[in-house]
């Protein structure tokens, strides 16, 4: 699949920082690829956090990615840092 702009939402912003949410059927390993968020380059800034719900149709993964590079056309984010742990009950 590919980045879908309608699934990226700003949750809050202040002092040059934005907290985003992104929901996708794509695997986290696809979402963290260099260039996945290129279409959003004009909005994303280095240091912004993106809460991600990935692989929502198969093996859901949830966590945060951080924008680590954006030269105005090419965006790179960190690997997914997961939230929570396995539900043992």
C-alpha positions in Angstrom: 0.0 0.0 0.0 1.0 3.6 0.3 0.7 6.7 2.4 -2.9 8.0 2.5 -3.1 11.7 3.4 -6.7 11.3 4.8 -5.4 9.1 7.5 -2.9 11.6 8.9 -4.4 14.0 11.5 -2.8 16.7 13.7 -3.8 16.0 17.3 -2.2 19.1 18.9 0.6 21.6 18.2 2.6 24.2 20.0 6.0 25.9 19.9 6.9 24.4 16.5 6.0 20.8 17.5 3.0 18.8 16.2 1.6 15.5 17.6 0.1 13.5 14.8 -2.0 10.3 14.4 -1.8 8.0 11.5 -3.9 4.9 10.9 -3.1 2.4 8.1 -3.3 -1.2 6.9 0.4 -1.0 6.0 2.9 -2.9 8.2 5.1 -0.8 10.5 8.1 -1.9 8.5 6.6 -0.2 5.4 5.5 3.0 7.3 9.0 3.6 8.6 10.6 3.4 5.2 12.4 6.5 3.9 10.0 8.4 1.7 6.7 6.9 3.0 5.6 10.3 4.3 7.0 12.4 1.4 3.6 13.6 0.4 3.3 15.2 3.9 6.7 16.9 3.7 5.3 20.4 3.8 3.5 19.6 7.1 5.9 17.3 9.0 8.8 18.8 10.9 11.9 17.2 12.4 11.0 16.2 16.0 7.3 15.8 15.4 5.8 12.6 16.9 3.4 10.4 15.0 1.1 8.0 16.9 0.7 5.1 14.6 -1.9 2.4 14.4 -0.4 0.1 11.7 -1.5 -3.3 10.1 -5.0 -2.6 11.4 -6.5 -5.3 9.1 -4.0 -8.1 10.0 -1.7 -7.9 13.0 -2.3 -4.5 14.6 0.7 -2.6 15.9 0.5 0.6 17.9 3.2 3.0 18.9 5.1 6.2 18.1 7.4 7.2 15.3 9.5 10.4 15.3 10.3 12.5 12.2 14.1 12.5 12.1 14.7 14.1 8.7 12.8 16.3 6.3 14.6 18.2 3.5 11.3 19.6 2.1 10.7 16.7 -0.2 12.1 13.5 1.5 10.8 12.5 5.0 12.3 9.9 7.2 10.9 8.6 10.5 12.2 6.2 13.2 11.1 2.6 13.5 7.9 2.1 15.5 8.4 2.3 19.3 5.5 0.1 20.5 3.0 1.0 23.2 1.9 -1.6 25.7 2.7 -5.2 25.8 1.1 -8.5 25.1 -2.3 -8.9 26.8 -1.9 -11.9 29.1 -5.5 -12.4 30.0 
